[in-house]
Amino acid sequence: MSVEVRTMTRLIRIQPSDDASVSLGLLECQPVRKNPLSLPLLLVHGATLAANLFDQPLAGYSLMAEMALAGRSVYAIDIRGFGNSRLDAVSEAHRISLGPFPSITEAVADVGAAVTSILRWERVDALDLIGFSWGSIAASRYAIQFPQCVSRLALYSPLYGEFNRPWLDLIADPTDRTRARSDLGPYRSMALADLIDRWNMEIGVPDIGAYRESGVAECVFETLWKLDPYVRANGTAAFRSPSGPLVDLVNVFNGQRLYDAHELTVPTLIVRGADDRTSTDSDARALLSDIRSRDKSYAVVAGGSHFLLLEKSRNAFYRALDEYFKPMKNRPRVVHEEIL
């Protein structure tokens, strides 16, 4: 598999308004030629894989670069504790003695810090926003609180609120399945084997090669590990992710909704892989039904799992997002469903 060398993406550091000890990492990918009609786009990652998930150094595997081809500025935020974001030494030491972080409220604050910075730099009043998995919760809550700042919203593999036993078996306390495991510290670690096992579980069929090309999982791991070169006590290399999102996921997978989609008024696209076992069709349809906006749509990409953006079906996903976020003077107000 060929490696694509690009110089378009750079790292910017910003601070959230609620904690001066935190330095947030914000990836920026500027187009070669900007379309003045296109709004900037911000991506929000999920519970485990940081913002570099959207900018893999493999030819054809950077969602940021693909979206920038249409002439839009593309950004991806690392929520505090993830990827390129950093805590100062005192705060990092303090976190070790505390429980899981960040909270969903802190995640929304970090999205807000990114939006505020981007709107100022780009000199626009609103941007387009994509939230992936757990990040769809933060993105939706931000869009509800600040609809004037969000022109259009896309929820990729969203999580709304539906009972999911397999996930509760993994992350809930076995003695009280309404709570996260009691042994959760501020961080959890993921080795390459863990990442491959998780991805294979999402695919759920013996023929993994029908979904994922060889070398992609290794590239994702290497990219994220370089940001946080952690080594377990047994010598295994692993990257770390904050544990706070798992607290939210336990609630979601017990059927608790962390926002009310009836309050979501901005145009919204829901998109997921047809074989996604984490973001289910029934949960997505419940979300679609509850969204108050009359301009809402649901797209399903065949042959894709939860990590659709890095699988063989990714180009259909990229096209769906690019089409949705094209500049439109008079966007029709419709409820639309499409199988891609």
N, C-alpha and C positions, 0 to 999 in steps of 0.2 A: 504494500500500500504506500502510495507516494505521500511525502510530507510537503505541505504547502507553506511556503515562507511568505508571510505578510507583514507589512509594517504599518497597517492602518489602525490597529487597535492599541490604545494606550491606557495606562492606569492613572486615575485621578483620585486624590484623597479629599474627603469631605467629612464634616462632623455633624452628628445628629443634634437637634436642638435641645435634647433632654439630658445629654451626658457628654461633658467635655473630655472625659477620659477615653472615649471611643473614637477611633479613626476608621471611617468606612471606606472600603475600596469600591470605586465606580469605574467600570470598563467603558471606554468610549471608542466607537468605530465610526469614523467619518467617511462618507462616500467620496469617490474621486471627483464627482461632479454633483453638487447638491441640487435637488429639485425644489424650487422655492415654494411649491404647493404642498410638499410633503411635511407632515409634522414629525418631530422627533419621537422616537420609540424607546420605551424603558421596559426591560425584562427583569422579572423577579423569580429567583430560583426556588427550589423545593426544600424538603426537610434535611437532605443529606448532601447532595452535590452542589457545590458553590457556583458562582456566576461564570467561571471559566468553562462550565458545562456548555455554555452557549457559544463558545469560541475555541473549538478544538483545532489544533495545528495539523489537521489532515485535510487534504483537498476535498472540498465539497461537504465538510462537516462543521462549518461555522454558521450557525443560524444568524449571528450578528452580521457577518460578511454578506450572507445571502440577502438579508433584509436591507442592507446598505446599498446593494446594487441598483435599487430603484431610486436612489438619490436622497434617502433619508438618513439622518443621524441616528445611530443606534447605541443605546447604553444598557448596561447590566449592573445591578447593584448587589454587592455582598452584604447581606444582613449581618449585624454585629456578631462576631464569633466565627463567621464563615470566611473561608478563602483568603482574600486580600484584606479583609477588615482586621483591625488590631485593637487590643486593649493595652493601656499602659501597664507597666510592671506591677504597680500597686493594685490596680483593679484586677489584673490577671490572678495575682496571688489571693485576692479576696474572693474571687469567683470559685477557686478551688474548694473553699470551705462552705460554699453555698450549694443549692440544688440546681436543677436544670435551668438554662437560659437559652435564648431570649424568650420573653413572653410575646404573644401575638401583638400586644399593644406596643412593645418596643419595635417589633418588625414593621408595624405600620408607621411608626415615627421615622424609621430608617428609609422607608419608601418615600415618605414626605420630604425628608432631607434631600434625597436624590431628585425628586420632582422639582423642588424649589430651585435647586442649583441649575438643573437643565433648562427650566423655563427662563431663568435669568440669562444663561449663556446663549441660548438660541433665540432670545427675544420674541417669545411667543406666549400666549395666554394659556394654552393647554397642550397636552401631548397624548400619544397613544400608549397604552399600557398592556403588558402581557404578564400574567401570573401563572406559574407552573406548579401543579400539585399543592403542597402546603402554601406556596407563594400565591396561589389563587385566592386563598383566604385573606392574606394581607392586602393583595391588590384590590379585591372586592370591598373590603372594609375601607380602604383609602378612597375608592371611587364613591362610596356612599357618603363619606364625610366631606369630601371635596370634589363634587361632581363638576364644578366649574373648571377644574384643572385637568380633567380626563375627557378627551374627545371621543375615543372609542376604547373598549376593553375587550381583550381576548383571554379566556380562561382555558388553558391547556391542561388536560388531564385533571380537571378540578375535583376537589373534595368538598362535599357539602354537608352531609350528615346521614349516614346509613350504616346499619349494623354490618360488621365485617369480621367474622370469627377468625379466619386465618391471621389477620393482622393483630387482633387482640391476643391471640396465642403467642405472638412474637414480642409484643411490647407492653402488655398489661400485666399488672400484679396478679399472679395466679390465685391469690386469696381474695382479691377484690378487683374484679375486671373493669371497674369504673375508674381505676387509678393506674397511673404509670408504674412500672416496676420500681420497687423501693431502693434498688441498688443503683439507680441512675445518678451519676455525678453530673458535673457541668458539661463534660464532653464524653463522646463515645468515639471509638476508632473503627476504621474500615480498611482491612487489607485487600489486596487484589483478589484473593480467593473469595472474600466476603462480597465484593462488588459483583464478581461473576456469578456467584450463587444467587444473589438478589436479582440480578438481571435475568438469569435463567428461570428463576421462579416466576417472574413476571411474564416471560414468554410462554412457559408452561407446556412446551412440546419437545420431543426428542431432537427434532431437526433445528437446532439453534441457528445453523448457518442459513436457514431460510429467512431469518430475521436480521441477524447481525453479521457483519463482515469480520473476518479475522483481523485481530490487532486493535480493534476499536476500544474494547474494554481496557486493554493495556494502556492505550494512549490516554484515556480518561483518567485512569488511576495515576499515571505518571504526571499528568498536568496538575492534578489536585495535590498529589504528594509533594511536589516541588514547592508548593505554597506553604506547606506545613510538614516538613520532613520528620515526622514522629516515628519512633521505633518502639514497639512493645517490649516488655521485659524479656520475652523469648527471642528477641532479635528480629521479629517480623516487621517489615516496613508497613506503615498504615497512615492514612490521613485522618484528621479529627474533624468532627462536626459537633456543634452544640446540641445538647439533649432537649432543650426547651420545646422544639416542635413536636417531639414524641408525646408530650403532655397534651398538646392540642389534638394530635391524631387519635389518642385514646378516647377523647371526648367525641370526635367526629365518628369514629368507628363504633361507638356506642349509640349513634344516632342523634347526637347533640349538634345543632347547627351553631356555628360561631359568628354568624351574621344573618340578617334577615334579608333575603334576596328581594322581598317585596319593596325594599327601600332602594334597590339598584335601578337607577333611572337612565344611565348612559347606554348608548348602543353597545351590545354585548354579543360576542361570538364564543360559543363553547366548542372545543375541538379535542378529540381524543382518538386513540387507536382502538380499532374494533376489538382487539384482544386484551385490552387493559384490564388487569385483575384488581387494581387498586382504585382507579377512577372508573366506576361501573356505569353501564348504560342507564340503569334504573336511577342511580343517584344523579346523573347528568340530566335526565329528563325531569326529575323532580325540581332541580335547580332551574332548568329552562322554564318550567311552568310557573315558578315563583317570581322570576325576574319581572319587575314592573315595567321596564322599558318595552315599548311596542316594537322597537328595532332590535330584534334578537334572533340568533340563528344557531344551528347545531350541525356540525360537520363530523363525520366519522371516517377515519382513514383505514382502509382495509390492510390487513397484514402488519399491524403495528401494536406494540405493547405500551407500557407506561413510559418507556424511554424511546418513543417513536422518533424524536428529533435526531437520534443517532443510529437509526436502523435503515434497512434497505428501502422502506416506504417513505423515508423522510422528505423526498422531493415533493410528493403530493401534499404533505404537511406544510412545507415551505410555500408552495403555491397558494394554498388556502389562506395562509396569513398574509402573503403579499397582496392577494386579490382583495382581501377584507380591508386592508389598510391603505389601499390606493386613494389618492385625493378624489373626493367627489363633492361637487357643489350642492347637489340635491339628492342626498342618500334616501332611498325608499324606506318607508317604515313598514316592515313586513316580519312575520315569523317564518323562518325558512329552515328547511332541513335538507342535508345533502350527504350522500354516501360517496366518498372519493376512492 
